[in-house]
Amino acid sequence: MKLAGKKILVTGSTMGIGYGAAAQLLEEGAVVAIHGRDMTRVRDAIQKLGGGERLVAVVGDVADLDSCKSIVQQAVAKMGGLDCLVNNAGIGELGYLEDLSEEHFDRIINTNLRSAFFLTQYALPELKKTRGNVIFTASTAGICAGPTDSHVYAAAKSGMISLGQSLALELAPYGIRVNMLCPGYIDTPLIAAENAKLNGQVFQFIEACVPLGRLGSIEECGSAIAYLASDAAAYFTGSVISNDGGATAARSWGGRN
């Protein structure tokens, strides 16, 4: 197995892309720290993944800096080290400019961007020991504009991309790789909820505008994260990888047809 024995912390891994990543990493032989804000949900995810000694529970709110430090400390203590940090935790609350508050802005930036910076900082001593790597789950919203109500979310994800590229340069002398995965429309509970709220318009838009004509799956994101975490990707650093069914490329001409 490609990741046999590797110790990996995946933040926000009780559902969605983080859960898909954890499942793939586990399948490839890694020891995985499952993280969430609620211990019950963390334990449920571990049980769903099959349990066992290669899964450990980590709890904390990434929006809080003391909690970020605790999350890393818990993972390192329970796994006995750290080879890879997957900065995946995030929230996707949307809103139009005239409706947004300072509290909304701070919540999105703190959860999606600030946490990724400080989790990486707190993990750095362990990653230096293992010549490990960091993966940021960014978004195609950080590469090109849209949707029109994603202002703060897009700013946070764009910040993650710039942060990751800068860190890739700083940390390369330590043998630490840093890469950014940018998912497009992925079949997660958040997308499903947004689609239901808009009476199916989200799925209609995806079918019309994504060249492959469909949502991506959490398994497809998980396999990309597992690859970036592995030694097979040893020459990847500072890379921004779109996993979006061609959506970013399609922006240059407006859609599928």
C-alpha positions as CSV (number, residue, x, y, z in Angstrom):
1,M,0.0,0.0,0.0
2,K,1.3,3.4,-1.0
3,L,0.8,5.1,2.4
4,A,1.5,2.2,4.7
5,G,2.3,3.5,8.2
6,K,2.1,7.2,7.2
7,K,0.4,9.3,10.0
8,I,-2.0,11.8,8.5
9,L,-4.3,14.4,10.1
10,V,-7.4,15.3,8.0
11,T,-9.3,18.3,9.5
12,G,-13.0,18.3,8.9
13,S,-13.1,14.6,8.1
14,T,-16.5,13.5,9.6
15,M,-18.3,14.2,6.3
16,G,-17.8,15.4,2.7
17,I,-14.4,15.6,1.0
18,G,-12.6,15.2,4.3
19,Y,-14.4,11.9,4.9
20,G,-13.7,10.7,1.4
21,A,-10.0,11.6,1.8
22,A,-9.9,9.7,5.2
23,A,-11.4,6.6,3.6
24,Q,-8.9,6.6,0.7
25,L,-5.9,7.3,3.0
26,L,-7.0,4.4,5.2
27,E,-7.4,2.1,2.2
28,E,-3.8,3.0,1.2
29,G,-2.5,1.9,4.6
30,A,-2.2,5.2,6.5
31,V,-2.9,5.9,10.1
32,V,-5.6,8.6,10.0
33,A,-6.7,11.2,12.6
34,I,-10.4,11.9,12.1
35,H,-11.2,15.4,13.2
36,G,-14.4,17.3,13.9
37,R,-15.9,19.7,16.4
38,D,-18.2,17.1,18.0
39,M,-16.9,13.8,19.5
40,T,-20.1,12.0,18.7
41,R,-19.8,12.8,15.0
42,V,-16.1,11.9,15.1
43,R,-16.8,8.5,16.7
44,D,-19.7,7.9,14.2
45,A,-17.3,8.6,11.3
46,I,-14.7,6.2,12.7
47,Q,-17.3,3.5,13.1
48,K,-18.5,4.0,9.6
49,L,-14.9,3.7,8.3
50,G,-14.6,0.4,10.1
51,G,-12.8,1.4,13.3
52,G,-9.5,-0.2,14.2
53,E,-6.1,0.9,15.4
54,R,-5.3,3.0,12.4
55,L,-8.1,5.5,13.1
56,V,-7.8,8.0,16.0
57,A,-10.3,10.7,17.2
58,V,-9.4,14.3,17.4
59,V,-11.8,17.1,18.5
60,G,-11.6,20.8,18.3
61,D,-12.9,24.0,16.6
62,V,-10.5,25.2,13.9
63,A,-11.9,28.7,14.2
64,D,-10.2,29.0,17.6
65,L,-6.4,29.2,17.7
66,D,-5.9,27.5,21.0
67,S,-8.1,24.7,19.6
68,C,-5.9,24.5,16.5
69,K,-2.9,23.9,18.6
70,S,-4.8,21.2,20.6
71,I,-5.9,19.5,17.4
72,V,-2.3,19.0,16.3
73,Q,-1.1,18.0,19.7
74,Q,-3.9,15.4,20.0
75,A,-3.1,13.9,16.6
76,V,0.6,13.8,17.2
77,A,0.2,12.2,20.6
78,K,-2.3,9.6,19.5
79,M,-0.5,8.7,16.2
80,G,3.0,9.0,17.5
81,G,4.0,11.6,14.9
82,L,2.8,13.3,11.8
83,D,3.7,12.8,8.1
84,C,1.0,14.8,6.4
85,L,-1.5,17.5,7.4
86,V,-4.6,17.9,5.2
87,N,-6.1,21.3,5.8
88,N,-9.6,20.5,4.7
89,A,-12.0,21.9,7.4
90,G,-14.1,24.8,6.1
91,I,-17.5,26.2,5.8
92,G,-19.3,27.4,2.6
93,E,-21.8,30.0,3.8
94,L,-22.7,32.4,1.0
95,G,-24.3,35.8,0.7
96,Y,-24.5,38.9,-1.4
97,L,-22.3,41.9,-0.6
98,E,-25.0,44.2,0.8
99,D,-26.2,41.4,3.1
100,L,-22.9,40.4,4.6
101,S,-21.8,41.2,8.2
102,E,-18.5,41.6,9.9
103,E,-19.4,38.4,11.9
104,H,-19.9,36.5,8.6
105,F,-16.6,37.7,7.2
106,D,-14.7,36.8,10.3
107,R,-16.3,33.4,10.6
108,I,-15.4,32.4,7.0
109,I,-11.9,33.7,7.1
110,N,-11.1,32.3,10.5
111,T,-12.5,28.9,9.7
112,N,-11.2,28.5,6.2
113,L,-8.0,30.5,6.0
114,R,-6.6,31.5,9.4
115,S,-7.0,27.9,10.7
116,A,-5.0,26.5,7.7
117,F,-2.1,28.9,8.5
118,F,-1.9,28.2,12.2
119,L,-2.5,24.4,11.9
120,T,0.4,24.3,9.5
121,Q,2.5,26.4,11.9
122,Y,1.7,24.2,14.8
123,A,2.4,21.0,12.7
124,L,5.7,22.3,11.4
125,P,8.1,20.8,14.0
126,E,6.7,17.3,13.4
127,L,6.7,17.8,9.6
128,K,10.3,18.8,9.7
129,K,11.2,15.5,11.5
130,T,9.4,13.4,8.8
131,R,10.1,15.6,5.8
132,G,6.3,15.5,5.5
133,N,3.8,17.4,3.4
134,V,0.8,19.6,3.6
135,I,-2.3,19.6,1.4
136,F,-4.8,22.5,1.3
137,T,-8.4,21.8,0.2
138,A,-9.0,25.1,-1.7
139,S,-11.6,25.5,-4.4
140,T,-12.1,26.5,-8.0
141,A,-13.8,29.6,-6.4
142,G,-10.3,30.6,-5.4
143,I,-9.1,30.5,-9.0
144,C,-11.9,32.2,-10.9
145,A,-14.9,34.4,-9.9
146,G,-18.2,32.9,-9.1
147,P,-20.8,32.1,-7.9
148,T,-21.7,35.7,-7.4
149,D,-22.6,35.2,-3.7
150,S,-19.3,33.5,-2.8
151,H,-17.3,36.7,-2.1
152,V,-15.8,35.9,1.3
153,Y,-15.6,32.1,0.6
154,A,-13.7,32.8,-2.6
155,A,-11.4,35.3,-0.9
156,A,-10.5,32.6,1.8
157,K,-9.9,29.9,-0.8
158,S,-7.8,32.3,-3.0
159,G,-5.9,33.1,0.2
160,M,-5.3,29.4,0.8
161,I,-3.8,29.0,-2.7
162,S,-1.4,32.0,-2.3
163,L,-0.5,30.8,1.3
164,G,0.2,27.3,0.1
165,Q,2.4,28.5,-2.8
166,S,4.4,30.8,-0.5
167,L,4.8,28.0,2.1
168,A,6.0,25.6,-0.6
169,L,8.9,27.9,-1.3
170,E,9.7,28.5,2.4
171,L,9.5,24.8,3.4
172,A,11.2,23.2,0.4
173,P,14.6,23.3,2.0
174,Y,13.2,21.1,4.8
175,G,12.0,18.6,2.3
176,I,8.4,19.5,3.1
177,R,6.0,19.7,0.1
178,V,2.8,21.9,0.0
179,N,0.1,21.4,-2.6
180,M,-3.4,22.8,-3.2
181,L,-6.3,20.7,-4.4
182,C,-9.1,22.8,-5.9
183,P,-12.4,20.9,-6.1
184,G,-15.3,22.1,-8.2
185,Y,-18.8,21.0,-7.7
186,I,-18.6,17.9,-5.5
187,D,-21.5,15.7,-4.3
188,T,-21.4,16.8,-0.7
189,P,-24.3,17.5,1.8
190,L,-23.6,21.3,1.4
191,I,-24.2,21.2,-2.4
192,A,-27.2,19.0,-2.0
193,A,-28.7,21.4,0.6
194,E,-28.1,24.4,-1.7
195,N,-29.7,22.5,-4.6
196,A,-32.7,21.7,-2.6
197,K,-33.1,25.3,-1.4
198,L,-33.0,26.5,-5.1
199,N,-35.4,23.9,-6.4
200,G,-32.8,21.9,-8.4
201,Q,-31.2,24.9,-10.1
202,V,-27.7,24.0,-8.8
203,F,-27.7,20.6,-10.4
204,Q,-29.2,22.0,-13.6
205,F,-26.4,24.6,-13.7
206,I,-23.7,22.0,-13.2
207,E,-25.1,19.8,-16.0
208,A,-25.1,22.8,-18.3
209,C,-21.7,24.3,-17.5
210,V,-19.4,21.6,-16.4
211,P,-17.8,19.9,-19.4
212,L,-18.1,16.4,-17.9
213,G,-21.7,17.2,-17.2
214,R,-21.9,16.0,-13.6
215,L,-20.9,16.5,-10.0
216,G,-17.6,15.1,-8.8
217,S,-17.6,12.5,-6.0
218,I,-15.9,12.6,-2.6
219,E,-14.0,9.5,-3.6
220,E,-12.6,11.3,-6.6
221,C,-11.3,14.1,-4.3
222,G,-10.1,11.5,-1.8
223,S,-8.0,9.7,-4.4
224,A,-6.4,13.0,-5.4
225,I,-5.5,13.8,-1.8
226,A,-4.1,10.3,-1.3
227,Y,-1.9,10.7,-4.3
228,L,-0.6,14.1,-3.2
229,A,0.1,12.7,0.3
230,S,2.1,9.8,-1.1
231,D,5.7,9.5,-2.2
232,A,4.4,9.0,-5.8
233,A,3.9,12.8,-5.8
234,A,7.4,13.5,-4.4
235,Y,8.1,16.1,-7.1
236,F,4.8,18.0,-6.6
237,T,5.1,21.1,-4.5
238,G,3.4,24.5,-4.9
239,S,1.0,22.9,-7.3
240,V,-2.6,24.0,-7.8
241,I,-4.6,21.1,-9.1
242,S,-8.2,21.6,-10.3
243,N,-10.5,18.6,-9.7
244,D,-13.6,20.1,-11.3
245,G,-14.7,18.2,-14.4
246,G,-13.2,20.9,-16.7
247,A,-15.2,23.8,-15.1
248,T,-12.3,26.1,-14.7
249,A,-11.2,25.6,-18.3
250,A,-14.8,26.1,-19.5
251,R,-14.8,29.6,-18.1
252,S,-12.9,30.8,-21.1
253,W,-15.7,29.9,-23.5
254,G,-18.8,29.8,-21.3
255,G,-19.9,26.2,-21.0
256,R,-20.3,22.8,-22.6
257,N,-22.1,23.6,-25.9
